[in-house]
């Protein structure tokens, strides 16, 4: 039922669950400090919806700062909720709830590619199946029920969290609770440290990517667990630490071993492990080695944390996946460089900066909610297309208020919103992070397409070609659903833009034939619809070509152009956007050509591209010379 504290590729697990065809999921809930919506939409959302799940993501409002171009389905296909709190909203939870089974992952990884795939993380897996469920799942249901009353959530986000908690409680009502030694640790009303068994231990191991400036949590832990053998694991240059403060705390500590993990894989796992005689226990989950995580409750301004306390058979450190040569024993913690990031522990409960939590479309009205009232007015701006449409003001939230309702006007269900306000020492207004407009009535509906929609599942080619005609019927249903999805994508938004009434003839999947000339100028093209094989004429006032080295090869009668474009060669590499801290793209001249840093298909990645000279090739066969796929990177939270 429970698998505690293990490395896990969460995305691979979700793919396995979806591919089995056995999971009919009603609710998928993700709690995270930092959320990469591009990663969610590209790799996780489709899997959850295929299993029939409504998808809810709740992240920390203070750290929320997404790329507007990456939020394509936010607000309509899944809900993005933001939690505002004096400390950090820091739990890491992935929860799947159906009518007859539950899967919960409690760990250290954020809802990002690093947290789910690349970093070194630890996860505990809790399952309700075969009539039994671990006690920790019942405790999780109670914690979720209390969470909307503990942190500041917009009303529609609180409703979604309450719905998930109610579904979890109802499903667990069909299972017998079992105490399997796995305990859920939260800090709503008790500190994390106060829930750990105290007293002398034979060994103590600590590891976390963040140690607070005064090493308060480390001091408290070594006092809580007096030990003759203490191991502290750090990653030089990556672990956030103030070495001299930590050295003061550890001076005089018996049996101290400081290990530098020099591997390139970011160790984001949080671990407190101890041994008494032959018995080992470990605390894993979201809590870093900080006072806000370990020593304070949520009510006293601590972070919101979620962890698992369990007995383990084998030590979690050293990591069995780690090359022993990558671990180096340090003589002194001051050999580690100081790494600092901004802390949120000192912020007051009511921030002076406006923070937009929610924008919900209901009928012809748009309701917006702030995290806290602010002493000045703020403007609400929207755009239906951040790529090529300007931001338009829709209304003002008066000073001292936390919510407002405006006529929806031109706001469509794909809209993004943000706050603008004036700052006394700046000529230009300050701009808040982007929040997607949500459509609550659509988000309450479960997806019907996909493998969780019922019916027989086609697994192999032999199924489709065999004697059972039910497979052909299922195949026809799937094709019909695909056709409906494609038709829906071609249609305009369900909330049309009232500013424009001009008819538009949009066509895709067409093959170019030849240009249409009028008075010596290009006035359109003749094309063939590849779906119907029908020929059509597409006329326009202006015609743009984006055909690269095929420029000048459009056929006879095409006006000559002085521009000559030749095929080029270069290297293309993809990096997550957080690796390169710039607001816009980059174009630079190098010794041998050009260097581009541009957004990659609005997916949260930078494409670094070089052009280093012409390449001779057959125009109809522009093949790559070589393809390599690798990535090594870090994330910090």
N, C-alpha and C positions, 0 to 999 in steps of 0.2 A: 504493500500500500504506500509506503514511504521510502524514497531513496534520498538519503541526506548527503549534502555537501559533496557534490561531484562536478567535475568539468562537464559542460554540455553545450553542444551546438543547437541552440533553441530553434533556429529556422529549419534545420534538418529534421528535428523532432516534429515540428508542425507539418512539414511536407509528408512525413511518414504517416501521421494521423489522417491527413486529408486523403492520401493515396489509398488508405485502407478501405475507404468508403463506408466505414462502420460508425463514424462519429456524426451524430445529429446534434449540433451545438446550437443552443438558443442565445447564449450571451458569451462574448469574448471581451474581457476587461484587461487593460494594461495600465498599471500604475508605474510611473517613472519620474525621475528627476529631470532628465533631458530627453526630448523626443525628436527623432529624425523622421519627419513625415514622409520624406522621399523614400527612405528605406522601408517604412511601413507600407506605403502604397505600391512599391515595386515588388516587395518580397513576401509580405505577410497578409495584407488585406485580402487579396484574392483567395488565399488558402482558407481564411476564416469565413469569408462569405460563401465559399464553396461548401463549407460544412454547415451552412445555414445560420451563421451567427450574426447578430447585431454586434457591432464593434464600437467600444468606448475606450478612449485614451484619456487619461488624466495625468497632467504633467505640472511641474512647478511653474507658477506664473512669473516668478521673478527671473527665471533663466530662459523663458520662452522667447525666442527671437528667430523665427523660421524664415527661410527663403520663400517669398510669396509665390514664386513660379512653381514650387514643388507641391502646393496644396490643390490638387485637382479634384479629389473626391471628398475633402474635408467638409463636413456640414450636411452632406447628402448621402454619402455611402458609409461614413463613420463619424462619430462625435469626438471632437477635441475639447476636453474640459481642462480648465486651468484652476489650480488650487493656490490660493494666496494664504501665506502664513508668515508669522514673524521670523521663524527659522526657515529651514529648507523643507520642502515637501520631497522626501528622499526615498520612499519605498520603491522596491523593484518587484513587481508581481505580474505574472501572466496567468490568467484564469480562464478556463473554458468550462462552461456549465451547460449541460443538457438535462433532459428529464430523467435519464437513467444512469448518468455518470458525470464525474467531475475530475478535472485535472488542474492542479495549481502548481506553479513554479515560483518559489520564493528564493531570491538570490541577490547578486551584486551587480548585474548588468542592466544598463539603461536600454530603452527601446531605440537602439542605434545599431549600425552594422558592427561597430566595435564591441558593444555590449552583448550582442547575440551571436557574433561569429569570430571576431579577431582577437579580442582581449582574452587574458587569462581570468576567468570568472569561476565562481562556485554557485551551484544551484541545488536546491532541495526540491524533489518532486513528490507531491502529495496526490494520491489517487483515491477516488471513491468508486469502487466496482465490486462485483460479486457479493453484494449485500453488506459489505463492511467499509468503513471510512475511518481514517485516523482522527483522533481527538483534535489535532491541529486544524483540520478543516472546519470543525464546528467553532473553534476559537476564531478562525478567519472570518466566518460569517458574522459573528458578533462584532468584530473589529470593523468590518465594512459597514455595519449598521450604525456604528457610532461616528464614523469618519465625517459624514456630511454635517454633523453638529459640532465638529472639532476644528475644522479648517474652513476658510471662506471659499465657498463654491457658488457659482451662479445658479439660479433656481433650476434651469433645465439640466445643468450638469448634476446637481444634487438629486434630481428626479431620476436620472439615468443610473446613478450609483445606488440609489435606493431600490430601483428595479432589479439590478443585478444581485444585490444582497438578498432580496426577497426570493428570487429564483434559486439562489444557492441554498437558502434555508429550506425551501420547499423540496428541492431535490435531496438534500441530506436527510430529510424526514423519512426517506425510504431506506436508509442505511443504519446499520448498528454501529455505534461508536466504539473504537478500539484504541486502547492506550498502547501505542507501539514505541514509546520512549522518545517520540519527537514532540517538542514543545514550541509553540509559537510565541515569540517574544515581541512585544510592542511597547511603546513608551507613552501611551495616552495619559496614564495616571501613575505609572511607576517608571523609574529610570531603568535603562537596560542593565546597568551594573548591579542594581539592587536585586535583580532576578537571577543572578548567577550564583551558584553555590560558593560560599566563601571558605577560607581556610588555607593552610599550607598545602602546596602541591609539589610534586617531584620535578615537573617540567612545566614551563610556560612559553608559548610561542605567540608572537603578535605580528600581524602583517596587514597593512592597509595602504591605499594610495594617498591618504590625507591624514596628517598628524597636526593638531592645532598648534598655534604659535607658542603657547606656554607648556605644551606637552602635558596638559592637565589630565587627559584621559589615560595616558601611559602611566603617570604617577599614581592615579587611583587604582589602576589595574594591578600594578606591582605591589601596592599596599593591600589590595583585596586578595591577591594570590601570592603570599610570601613563598619564594622558591629559591633553591640553590642552583638552578639551571634555567637561564632565561635567554631566549633567542628572539632577536628583532630582525625582521626582513625588510629591506628597503631596495628601491631601484634608483640608483644615483641619477640625478637630473630629471626624474619623473615623479618620485615621491615628493609630495608637498610637505616640507619639513623645515623647521628652524633648528639647525644642528646644535647650536650652542645652548639653547634652552633645553633641548633633549639631553645633552651631555650633563647638564646640571642635575636633571631629574635622575639620571642613571648613575651618577657618581656613587661609588660604594656598593653598587649592585653586585652580588655574588654570582659567579658562573655566567657572566654576561658574554654572549656571542652576537656580534653584529654581522649579518650576511648581506652582501651586495649582490642582488640579482641583476646580472649584466646581460640577460637575454633581451632580444629586440621586441619581444611580445610584451605589451603593456600589462602589468599585473594589477588588475583592478579589483581582484577578489579581496574581501574583508575577512580576516580570520583571527579569532581568539581561541587557542587550543591549549589544553592543560591535561596533565596526567597525574593520577594518584595511584601508585602501585601499578597494577596491570590495567587499570581502567582509564580510558581516555574519553574526554568530552570536548565539544567544539561549539562555538557560536559563530554562525555565518549569516550572511544577509546583507543588508544595506548600510549598517552602521560603521562609519569610519572611526579612527582613533581620535575623536574630538569630544570636547565637553558637551557640545550641542547634540551629539549623537549618543554618547554613552552615559552622561551624567545628569542631563536635564530631561524633564517631562515635556510633553507638547504644551501643557498648560503654563509652564514656566518659560516658554519661549524656545524650547529645544526643537530639534528637527522632528519630522514625522518619519519614524524608522520602522522597519519590519525585518525580523530575523528568525532563525531557527536554532534552537538549542537541542543537541542530540548526542548520544553516545556513539563513538566511532571505534571500529576494529583496528584500523591502521592509521598512522599519522598522516595528516593532510600536507604537512611540510616535512621534508623537502618534496616538492612537486615531482611525481614520477615521470611527467612529460618533459622535465627540464634536464638539459645536459649538465652533468655535475661540473664540467669545466666552466660553466657560465656563472657559478656561484663562488664568490670570493669572500673570505673572512677579512673584515676590516679591523684595524687596531683601535680606531676611535671613530665615533659617529661624526666628529667634525671633519673627517675626510670626505663626507658626503656634501655636495654643494647645496646651498640653501635654495629652496624653490618656494615661491609665494604666489598665491592667487587671492583675489578679493574674497573677503569673508562676509557672510550675511548674518552672523550671529549677533551683531550689535545693532541691527536695524530695529526700529520701533514697530509696533504692531500696525500702526497706521502710517504708511509711507506717504511722503509729501509728493511723490511723483504719481501721476495718474496711471492706472493700470486697467486696461480693458480686459474683462473676463469673458464676456459672451455677447453675441449678436444673434438674435433669433428672429426668423421670419415666420409670421403667423398671419395668413391671409394677406391683407394689404398693409400690414403694420410691421415695423422693425423695432424690436425691443433690445436695448443694450444695457449692460450692467457693468459697473466698475467694482474693483476690489474694495476700495475704501473711498469715503468722501474726500474731496480735495478743496482747498480754500480759494479756488479760482475756477473760472469756466474753461471748458475744453470743447473743442470742435470734433465732431465725428465725420470722417471722410470715408468714401467707399470707391472701389473700382470693380467692374465686372470682368476686366481682363488686364492684369498687371503688366502684361507684355507690351501692349500697344494702346492702352486706354488711360487717360488721365485720372487722377484721384479727384473726386467731386465731394464738396461738403454737403451733408444731409441734415445737419442740425447741431445744436449746442446743448451740452449738459451743464446746468447751472452749478455754481459753487455750492458745496455742502451736500450735493445729491450723489447718489450711487446708481441711479437708473433713470432711463428716459425712454419714451416711445415716440417714433417718428413715422410719418407716412412712407411706405416703402418706395413709392415713386418708381424710379428706374432701377432700383436694386433688384438684381436677379438672384436666383438660388446658388449661383456660382460666385457671388460677390465676396470680396475681402474688405475688411474694415480696419481702421486705425484711428488713433487720437492725435490731434495737433493742439499744441498750446504754446503760448508765448512765454519766453524766459527773459527776465529784465536785462540781463547782460549780454543778450544775443540778438542780432538783427533778424535772424531767421527763426521760424517756429521750431520747437522741439517736436519730434515725431516718435510715437510709440510703436511697438511691434504689431505686426499684422495678425488679425484674428479672422477666421473664416465665418461667414454667415451660416447658421445652421437652420435646418427645416425640421423641427421636432416631429411633425406628423409623418415625415418620410423615414426618420431615424427609428421610429417605433415599430416599423414594419420589418419583419424578418425577410432576408433574401429567399426567393423561391427557386432560383436557378441553381445549377451546380449539383454536386453529388449528394448533397444532403436533402435534395428536394423530393426524395422518395423514388420508388421504382427500381428497376433492375439496373445493375452496373456493368458496363462493357469493360472487361479487363484485358482481353486479348483479341487478336484478329480472328482466332478460331471461334470465339463467341459470336462475332458478327456474321461469319460465314457458315455457322452450324445450322442445326435443324430447329432450334428454338426461336420462333418468330418474335418472341418478346424482345429479343435484342434488337431486331430491326425496328420495332416500335419505339424502343428507347432511343435508338440512333436518330429516328425521324423527329422525336421530341427535342433532342439536343440541337439538331440542325435548325428547327423552328425557333428555338430560344436564341441561337446565335444570330439568325436573321433579324429577330426582333431587337436584339442588342445593337446590331449594326444600324438598323433603321433609326433607333433612338439616338444614336450618336450623330446621325446626319441631320436630324431635326434641330431647330433652334431650341434654346433653353425654354423650360416650362414657364418661366416668367419673362416674357418678351420685352425687349427694349422699346419703350414707347416713343423714343426720340426719332426713330427711323421707320418709315413705312415703305421705303423703296424695295421693289422685288429683287431678290438675289437668286441667281441660278448657280448653286454650288454643285460641282461635280468632282468625284474622285474616281480612281481606278480607270483612267482614260489613257489611251496611247496616242501620242502626237502623230499627226499625218503630215500636214504642211501648213504654211502660214497663209492667212488671207490678207491680200493687199488691197489698199484703197488709196488712190492718188499717190502711189509710190511709197506709202507708209504701211507698216504692219497694223492691221485693224482687228486681228483675231487669229484663231487657228482652227483647222479642221482636225477632228480627233475621232477615235473609236472607243466606245464604251466597252471595256473588256468583259463586263458581266453579261451584257445583252447583245454584243457584237454590232450594235447600231452605230451608225456614223452620225456625228453631230457637228454643228458649227458653234464655236464659242467666240462671241465678239465682245470687245471691250474698248473703252476710250484709250486706255494705256495698257501696254503689254510689256511685262518684264520677263527676262530670261535669266535663269540661274542654272546654267548647264556647263559651267566650267570649261574644260578643254574642247567641248563640242561647239563653242561659240564660233560662228562663221561656217557651220556645217548644217544649216537648217534647210538646205535644198535650193534649187534654182529659183530665181526671182526674188530672193531675200535681199533687202538692202545691204550694201556692203558696210562693214564697220571697221574703223581703223584699229580697233582693239584686237590684239592677237593673244590668245591664251594657250599656254602649253601645259601638258601634264607635268606634275611635279612629284617629288618624292620627299618623304620625311618620316618622323616618328610621332606617334600619338600615344600619350600616357594619361590614364584617368586617376585622379586623386579626389578623396572626399573634400567638400568645400571648407571644412574646418581646418584643414591642413595649411591652406593658403589664406592668410587674413587680409583680403582686399575686398572692397565693395563692388568694384566693376571688373570688367575684363582687362586684358593687357595685350598690347601689340608692341613688339620691340624688334629692332634690326640687329642681327648677329653678324659675325664675321663671314659666315657662309650663306646666310639667307634671312629668314624671318622666324620669330618665336611668337606664338599665340597662347594666351591663357583665356579660355572662353568657357561659359556654362555649357555643360553637356546635357542637351535635351531636357533642361529644367528638372533634373533628377537629383540635385544636391551634390553634383560632382563637378570638378573642374577638368576640362580636357586641355592638357598641355601638348601643343602641336608645333612641330618644326617644319619649315619648307627649306630644303637645302639643295635646290637645283632641279633642272629638268630631268625627266625620265622618258626614255624611249619605250613605248609599248604599243600594242595593238589597241586601238581606240575602243573596240567592243569587248576588251578583256582586261579591265583595270584591276588586276589581282594584287593582293598584298604579297610582299616578298617574305615576310615573316610575321608570326603572331605569337606573342608571349602573354601569359596571364599570371600576374602575381601581385601581392599587396602586403605591405607591412606598415602599420601605423599605430597611432595612439589616440586615445580620447581621455579627457579629464572631467571628472564630476565630483 
